[in-house]
Amino acid sequence: GDVAFFQRLMPGRVVTGEEEVKPFNVDWLKSVRGCSQLVLKPQTTAEVSEVLRYCHERNLAVNPQGGNTGLVGGSVPVFDEIILSTALMDRIISFDKVSGILVCQAGCVLERLNEYLEEQGFIMPLDLGAKGSCHIGGNVATNAGGLRLLRYGSLRGTVLGLEVVLADGSALDCLGSLRKDNTGYDLKQLFIGSEGTLGVITAVSILCPQKPKAVNLAFLGCQSFAKVLETFTTCRAMLGEILSAYEFMDEKCMQLVESHLKLSNPVTDSPFYVLIETSGSNSTHDEEKLNNFLEQAMASGLVTDGTVATDDKKIKVLWSLRERITEALTHDGYVYKYDLSLPVGKLYDLVTDMRARLGHSAKNVVGYGHLGDGNLHLNITAESYSHSLLDAIEPFVYEWTASCSGSISAEHGLGFKKKQFIQYSKPHEAVVLMQRLKAMLDPRGILNPYKTLPWAP
Ligand SMILES: Cc1cc2nc3c(=O)[nH]c(=O)nc-3n(C[C@H](O)[C@H](O)[C@H](O)COP(=O)(O)OP(=O)(O)OC[C@H]3O[C@@H](n4cnc5c(N)ncnc54)[C@H](O)[C@@H]3O)c2cc1C
C-alpha cells in the first residue's frame, strides 16, 4: 500500500530494488549501513510535503539525504527508514548579480553551483573536499564549515533564507533574501545544523561573494607546531583582508597522500605544512604583500621551505594535498574520526597526547585542519576496527576536549555516531531544551530518528 501511494505520487522516482537502494544505505566512509527498502526522489516542495504528510499520518520514519558525504552516520538509515533523497531537486531558482543572492533547490551540488556562479563573476561562500557530491541542502543541514569559513564566515551568516517542510508535511516559507530582518525569531537558524531532525530543507537563499580577481596560494614547511602558530599570527598581520584560508597538516598526512594517492610533496619534508590562500582584487598588490610576508617568514626561520602558485592549475594541485587527506585516510584502514574545536594554541597537543597514549596499537595518528578557525581533524587508523582501540580513544578524546572547553564536533555534526557524547559540549539544560524543540516540531519522531540528540525518556 505505501509503495503504491508513493508510485502514484511520483511515478518513476520511487526506488525499491535491493541493488539500486544499496548505495543509499551506506555512508561515504562505509562505516554505517542501514536496511531501507525504499528511496524517494521528489522534484518539488509540494511532493516533499505530500510524502511527509503521508509518513506523519502513517508513523513512517524518514531519513533526509543529500549527497551522502556526511561523516557522522547521519545521512543513512539506522533501520529501515524511508530515504528521502534531494538528488532531483537541483534547480537554480534565481540569481541576482547586484546583490549576489542565489536562490536554489536543496539538491543542487555545491560544485555545480560554484561553476554556475563563476560564469557570472561570483563564487559560493563555502568550499569543501566533498564539493563534487554534497548538496547545498546537506551543507545547510550540517552547517558545514570548510575551507572558506575564515574569509566568508559560517552559513549562519551567509544563508539568508530557507524553505523547509516540517514533519507533518506543512511547508514553512522563510526563503527571504534580506541582509537585515529583525522581525521576530530567526527560525531558519533552527534548521541550520539540525541534521534532518527538525524538517526537510527544500530551498536555500544564500549570499555569494564576488569571485576574487587574484588568488595566490603558498604551501610551506614548518619545523614545529609553535612555528605554524607564529606563521599564522604573522600572516594575519601582514596579509590582512586578503587572507582567505589558513590550513595545516602534519607530516603523517603528507605521507598518506603520497603513498595512497601518489601525490607529490612540492617542498622539502617537514614535520608540519601550512597552506595559505590569498584572495583579492589586485594581483600586483596581493603578490607584493604575499612576497613580503614570505620573505619575513623565511628570514625569521618560521618557514623552512615553500612554493607559491598563482595559476589555476598549480593552485588546484596544491589544494588537493590538503583536500584529499580524508580520502587518503580511507585507504589506510579503519578510520576513527574526530572533528574538534579547540583553543588554537593547544590544537596539536591532543594529537601528541593521543599518539603517546595509543602507541603501537594504532597504525597512524594524524592531525590536520582549519587552523584559522581553531578546528582540528584528529584521525586514527588501524588495520581493522577494534573495540579495545576505541575504548582507548573514547571517552579520553572527549574528556580532553571538554577540559579545555572545546567542542566535540566543530563542523561535522553529531549524526548517529556522536549523539551520545553531546554532554561533553552542552549543559544538561541545553540538551533538554533541544529535546523539547524536537518534540514540538516532530511530535511523532519520524524525522531522522536516532540521530543528533540522545534519546529523551
Ligand atoms: C572528502 C570530504 C571532505 C569533507 N570536508 C568537510 C569540511 O571541510 N567541512 C565540513 O563541514 N564538512 C566536511 N565534510 C562532511 C560533509 O561533506 C558535509 O557535512 C556536507 O555538508 C554534507 O552534505 P551532503 O549533501 O552530502 O549531506 P548528507 O551526507 O546526505 O547528509 C548529512 C546530514 O544532513 C541531513 N540532510 C541532508 N540533506 C538534507 C535536507 N535537504 N534537509 C534536511 N536534512 C538534510 C541528513 O539527514 C544528514 O543528517 C567532508 C566530507 C567528505 C567526504
PDBQT file of the ligand as one rigid body, heavy atoms in Angstrom, charges set to zero:
ROOT
HETATM    1  C1  LIG A 501      36.075  14.367   1.400  1.00  0.00    +0.000 C 
HETATM    2  C2  LIG A 501      35.184  15.057   2.379  1.00  0.00    +0.000 A 
HETATM    3  C3  LIG A 501      35.526  16.318   2.862  1.00  0.00    +0.000 A 
HETATM    4  C4  LIG A 501      34.701  16.987   3.762  1.00  0.00    +0.000 A 
HETATM    5  N1  LIG A 501      35.069  18.222   4.204  1.00  0.00    +0.000 NA
HETATM    6  C5  LIG A 501      34.264  18.887   5.048  1.00  0.00    +0.000 A 
HETATM    7  C6  LIG A 501      34.622  20.193   5.506  1.00  0.00    +0.000 A 
HETATM    8  O1  LIG A 501      35.674  20.728   5.172  1.00  0.00    +0.000 OA
HETATM    9  N2  LIG A 501      33.760  20.835   6.324  1.00  0.00    +0.000 N 
HETATM   10  C7  LIG A 501      32.575  20.263   6.732  1.00  0.00    +0.000 A 
HETATM   11  O2  LIG A 501      31.827  20.899   7.469  1.00  0.00    +0.000 OA
HETATM   12  N3  LIG A 501      32.230  19.020   6.336  1.00  0.00    +0.000 NA
HETATM   13  C8  LIG A 501      33.038  18.324   5.514  1.00  0.00    +0.000 A 
HETATM   14  N4  LIG A 501      32.691  17.062   5.103  1.00  0.00    +0.000 N 
HETATM   15  C9  LIG A 501      31.447  16.450   5.611  1.00  0.00    +0.000 C 
HETATM   16  C10 LIG A 501      30.248  16.572   4.625  1.00  0.00    +0.000 C 
HETATM   17  O3  LIG A 501      30.640  16.627   3.347  1.00  0.00    +0.000 OA
HETATM   18  C11 LIG A 501      29.449  17.801   4.881  1.00  0.00    +0.000 C 
HETATM   19  O4  LIG A 501      28.883  17.700   6.141  1.00  0.00    +0.000 OA
HETATM   20  C12 LIG A 501      28.336  18.074   3.831  1.00  0.00    +0.000 C 
HETATM   21  O5  LIG A 501      27.870  19.335   4.130  1.00  0.00    +0.000 OA
HETATM   22  C13 LIG A 501      27.185  17.073   3.794  1.00  0.00    +0.000 C 
HETATM   23  O6  LIG A 501      26.370  17.333   2.651  1.00  0.00    +0.000 OA
HETATM   24  P1  LIG A 501      25.566  16.160   1.921  1.00  0.00    +0.000 P 
HETATM   25  O7  LIG A 501      24.674  16.754   0.884  1.00  0.00    +0.000 OA
HETATM   26  O8  LIG A 501      26.465  15.094   1.468  1.00  0.00    +0.000 OA
HETATM   27  O9  LIG A 501      24.647  15.655   3.115  1.00  0.00    +0.000 OA
HETATM   28  P2  LIG A 501      24.359  14.154   3.569  1.00  0.00    +0.000 P 
HETATM   29  O10 LIG A 501      25.615  13.462   3.901  1.00  0.00    +0.000 OA
HETATM   30  O11 LIG A 501      23.461  13.495   2.600  1.00  0.00    +0.000 OA
HETATM   31  O12 LIG A 501      23.538  14.428   4.910  1.00  0.00    +0.000 OA
HETATM   32  C14 LIG A 501      24.153  14.985   6.049  1.00  0.00    +0.000 C 
HETATM   33  C15 LIG A 501      23.078  15.258   7.115  1.00  0.00    +0.000 C 
HETATM   34  O13 LIG A 501      22.188  16.274   6.660  1.00  0.00    +0.000 OA
HETATM   35  C16 LIG A 501      20.852  15.777   6.554  1.00  0.00    +0.000 C 
HETATM   36  N5  LIG A 501      20.294  16.340   5.318  1.00  0.00    +0.000 N 
HETATM   37  C17 LIG A 501      20.806  16.260   4.056  1.00  0.00    +0.000 A 
HETATM   38  N6  LIG A 501      20.048  16.957   3.199  1.00  0.00    +0.000 NA
HETATM   39  C18 LIG A 501      19.029  17.497   3.925  1.00  0.00    +0.000 A 
HETATM   40  C19 LIG A 501      17.910  18.325   3.615  1.00  0.00    +0.000 A 
HETATM   41  N7  LIG A 501      17.679  18.756   2.375  1.00  0.00    +0.000 N 
HETATM   42  N8  LIG A 501      17.076  18.677   4.627  1.00  0.00    +0.000 NA
HETATM   43  C20 LIG A 501      17.295  18.265   5.893  1.00  0.00    +0.000 A 
HETATM   44  N9  LIG A 501      18.329  17.476   6.241  1.00  0.00    +0.000 NA
HETATM   45  C21 LIG A 501      19.187  17.103   5.274  1.00  0.00    +0.000 A 
HETATM   46  C22 LIG A 501      20.969  14.268   6.551  1.00  0.00    +0.000 C 
HETATM   47  O14 LIG A 501      19.828  13.665   7.096  1.00  0.00    +0.000 OA
HETATM   48  C23 LIG A 501      22.201  14.048   7.416  1.00  0.00    +0.000 C 
HETATM   49  O15 LIG A 501      21.859  14.078   8.772  1.00  0.00    +0.000 OA
HETATM   50  C24 LIG A 501      33.504  16.368   4.204  1.00  0.00    +0.000 A 
HETATM   51  C25 LIG A 501      33.161  15.104   3.726  1.00  0.00    +0.000 A 
HETATM   52  C26 LIG A 501      33.978  14.444   2.833  1.00  0.00    +0.000 A 
HETATM   53  C27 LIG A 501      33.554  13.095   2.335  1.00  0.00    +0.000 C 
ENDROOT
TORSDOF 0
